[in-house]
Amino acid sequence: AEETTAAKPNPALLDPGLATERAPDVYLVKMETTAGNFKIEVHREWAPLGADRFYNLVKIGYFTDVAFFRVIAGFMAQAGFHGNPAVSQVWLNSRIKDDPVTQSNSPGMVTFANGGPNTRSAQFFINYGDNSYLDKSGFAPFGQVVEGLESVSELYNGYGEGQPNGKGPAQGKAYRLGNDYFKAEFPELDYITRASIIE
């Protein structure tokens, strides 16, 4: 039988243990989004564990149809809940250790979110403002938007901070319900439609 272009989901989506390749020292990721495209240049020396994790997530197709669910003007844009909650659940529980912070959270820098020490998983954010105050909390940038920053600034930010502090999606519900929740209750959100490593 012919292989269809709609490839079966990568088995690593449900088994993070299958996605542990070492990233190249420098690599470029193209993010295609509903607000336009942009490119992230990742430098492994900045944050090796973060660079490796991001590389594997992109390579297995994790970021296909993934919402920028928390976009706060002047602060940052965050994504990382998979549309399928079963995938989010295995990845958000597959945590990596912290990297030393070698770069600052300045505009255009790309960093994993965390919920305390050694909790990075699949949530990342792009800094809009000078967020250097985050550096001392262990937020280690691993990459930088090198093209298409105007697309990043177009991401829909009308919902603001997540519930309960704002009108945006509640992370607990996003974790449990995935894109069904986003599409039903937050129809304006922008999405990564596809992320790929540019060889």
VEXDREN-2710 file (C-alpha; in Angstrom, 1 decimal):
% VEXDREN-2710
k/r/px/py/pz
1/ALA/0.0/0.0/0.0
2/GLU/1.1/3.6/-0.7
3/GLU/2.3/5.6/2.3
4/THR/-0.1/8.5/2.8
5/THR/1.2/11.9/3.5
6/ALA/-0.9/12.0/6.7
7/ALA/1.7/10.0/8.5
8/LYS/0.6/8.1/11.6
9/PRO/1.4/9.9/14.8
10/ASN/5.0/9.4/16.0
11/PRO/5.0/6.8/18.8
12/ALA/7.3/9.1/20.7
13/LEU/4.4/11.4/21.3
14/LEU/3.2/9.0/23.9
15/ASP/6.6/7.8/25.0
16/PRO/9.2/10.6/25.8
17/GLY/11.8/7.9/26.3
18/LEU/11.9/7.5/22.5
19/ALA/12.8/11.2/22.0
20/THR/16.2/11.7/23.6
21/GLU/18.5/12.6/20.7
22/ARG/21.3/15.1/21.3
23/ALA/20.6/18.3/19.4
24/PRO/23.1/19.8/17.0
25/ASP/25.2/22.6/18.5
26/VAL/23.1/25.2/16.6
27/TYR/19.9/24.5/14.8
28/LEU/17.1/26.5/13.2
29/VAL/13.4/25.8/13.8
30/LYS/10.7/27.1/11.5
31/MET/7.4/27.7/13.2
32/GLU/4.4/28.1/11.0
33/THR/1.5/29.8/12.8
34/THR/-1.9/31.2/12.2
35/ALA/-0.4/34.7/12.8
36/GLY/2.5/34.2/10.4
37/ASN/5.8/32.3/10.4
38/PHE/9.0/32.8/12.4
39/LYS/12.3/31.1/12.9
40/ILE/14.1/30.3/16.2
41/GLU/17.8/29.7/16.2
42/VAL/18.8/27.4/19.1
43/HIS/22.2/27.4/20.6
44/ARG/22.9/24.2/22.6
45/GLU/25.7/25.8/24.6
46/TRP/23.2/28.3/26.1
47/ALA/21.1/25.6/27.7
48/PRO/22.0/22.0/26.6
49/LEU/19.2/20.1/28.2
50/GLY/16.6/22.7/27.0
51/ALA/18.0/22.7/23.5
52/ASP/17.9/18.9/23.4
53/ARG/14.3/18.7/24.7
54/PHE/13.1/21.4/22.2
55/TYR/14.8/19.6/19.3
56/ASN/13.1/16.3/20.1
57/LEU/9.7/17.9/20.6
58/VAL/10.0/19.6/17.2
59/LYS/11.3/16.5/15.5
60/ILE/8.5/14.2/16.7
61/GLY/5.8/16.7/15.6
62/TYR/4.7/17.7/19.2
63/PHE/4.0/21.3/18.2
64/THR/1.5/20.5/15.4
65/ASP/-1.7/22.4/16.1
66/VAL/-0.5/23.7/19.5
67/ALA/-2.1/26.9/20.8
68/PHE/-0.3/30.0/22.1
69/PHE/-2.7/29.9/25.1
70/ARG/-1.1/32.6/27.3
71/VAL/-0.1/35.8/25.4
72/ILE/0.5/38.9/27.4
73/ALA/1.3/42.1/25.6
74/GLY/4.7/43.5/26.6
75/PHE/5.5/40.3/28.6
76/MET/5.6/37.0/26.6
77/ALA/3.7/34.4/24.5
78/GLN/3.5/30.9/25.8
79/ALA/2.6/27.6/24.2
80/GLY/3.0/23.9/24.9
81/PHE/-0.2/22.1/25.7
82/HIS/-0.7/19.4/23.1
83/GLY/-4.1/19.3/21.4
84/ASN/-4.5/15.7/22.6
85/PRO/-4.5/15.7/26.4
86/ALA/-3.1/12.1/26.5
87/VAL/0.1/13.5/24.9
88/SER/0.2/16.6/27.1
89/GLN/-0.1/14.4/30.2
90/VAL/2.9/12.1/29.4
91/TRP/5.1/15.0/28.3
92/LEU/4.3/17.5/31.0
93/ASN/5.2/14.8/33.5
94/SER/8.5/14.0/31.7
95/ARG/10.7/16.7/33.3
96/ILE/14.2/17.8/32.6
97/LYS/16.7/19.1/35.0
98/ASP/17.5/22.8/35.1
99/ASP/20.3/24.3/33.0
100/PRO/22.4/27.1/34.3
101/VAL/21.1/30.5/33.0
102/THR/23.7/31.8/30.6
103/GLN/21.6/34.2/28.5
104/SER/19.1/36.8/29.6
105/ASN/15.3/36.8/29.0
106/SER/15.5/39.7/26.7
107/PRO/13.1/40.4/23.8
108/GLY/12.9/37.6/21.3
109/MET/14.6/35.0/23.5
110/VAL/12.9/31.6/23.8
111/THR/12.8/29.8/27.2
112/PHE/11.1/26.8/28.8
113/ALA/8.5/27.6/31.4
114/ASN/8.8/25.9/34.7
115/GLY/6.9/25.4/37.9
116/GLY/9.9/25.5/40.2
117/PRO/13.3/23.7/40.1
118/ASN/13.8/20.9/37.6
119/THR/10.2/21.0/36.2
120/ARG/10.7/22.0/32.6
121/SER/8.7/19.8/30.2
122/ALA/7.1/21.0/27.0
123/GLN/5.9/24.6/27.8
124/PHE/7.9/27.3/26.2
125/PHE/7.6/31.1/25.9
126/ILE/8.9/33.9/23.8
127/ASN/9.9/37.1/25.6
128/TYR/8.3/40.3/24.3
129/GLY/9.9/42.6/26.9
130/ASP/13.0/42.8/28.9
131/ASN/12.2/40.1/31.4
132/SER/15.8/39.8/32.8
133/TYR/14.3/39.6/36.3
134/LEU/13.3/36.0/35.3
135/ASP/17.0/35.0/35.0
136/LYS/17.5/34.6/38.7
137/SER/14.5/32.2/38.9
138/GLY/16.2/29.6/36.7
139/PHE/14.5/30.5/33.4
140/ALA/17.3/29.6/30.9
141/PRO/16.9/30.8/27.4
142/PHE/17.9/28.2/24.7
143/GLY/17.1/30.1/21.5
144/GLN/16.2/33.3/19.9
145/VAL/13.7/34.4/17.3
146/VAL/16.0/35.4/14.4
147/GLU/13.3/36.0/11.7
148/GLY/9.6/36.9/11.8
149/LEU/9.4/38.7/15.2
150/GLU/6.6/40.7/13.7
151/SER/4.6/37.4/13.5
152/VAL/5.2/36.7/17.1
153/SER/3.9/40.2/18.0
154/GLU/0.7/39.4/16.0
155/LEU/-0.2/36.5/18.2
156/TYR/-3.7/37.1/19.7
157/ASN/-3.3/38.6/23.2
158/GLY/-6.9/39.7/23.9
159/TYR/-7.5/37.1/26.6
160/GLY/-4.4/38.1/28.7
161/GLU/-3.4/36.2/31.8
162/GLY/-4.9/32.8/32.4
163/GLN/-7.7/32.2/34.9
164/PRO/-8.2/32.8/37.8
165/ASN/-6.1/36.0/37.5
166/GLY/-7.2/36.9/34.0
167/LYS/-9.7/35.9/31.2
168/GLY/-7.4/33.4/29.5
169/PRO/-7.5/29.6/29.6
170/ALA/-7.1/27.9/32.9
171/GLN/-4.0/25.6/32.7
172/GLY/-5.6/22.8/34.6
173/LYS/-8.5/22.6/32.1
174/ALA/-6.0/22.9/29.2
175/TYR/-4.1/20.0/30.6
176/ARG/-7.2/17.8/30.9
177/LEU/-9.1/18.8/27.8
178/GLY/-6.5/20.1/25.2
179/ASN/-7.7/21.8/22.0
180/ASP/-11.3/20.9/22.6
181/TYR/-11.3/23.4/25.4
182/PHE/-9.3/26.1/23.6
183/LYS/-11.4/25.9/20.5
184/ALA/-14.7/25.9/22.3
185/GLU/-14.0/28.7/24.8
186/PHE/-11.1/30.7/23.3
187/PRO/-11.8/30.8/19.6
188/GLU/-9.4/33.7/18.9
189/LEU/-6.2/32.0/20.0
190/ASP/-3.4/31.5/17.5
191/TYR/-1.8/28.2/16.9
192/ILE/1.5/26.7/15.7
193/THR/0.3/24.8/12.7
194/ARG/3.7/23.1/12.1
195/ALA/7.2/23.3/13.5
196/SER/10.1/21.8/11.7
197/ILE/13.9/21.7/11.9
198/ILE/15.5/23.5/8.9
199/GLU/18.3/21.2/7.7
END
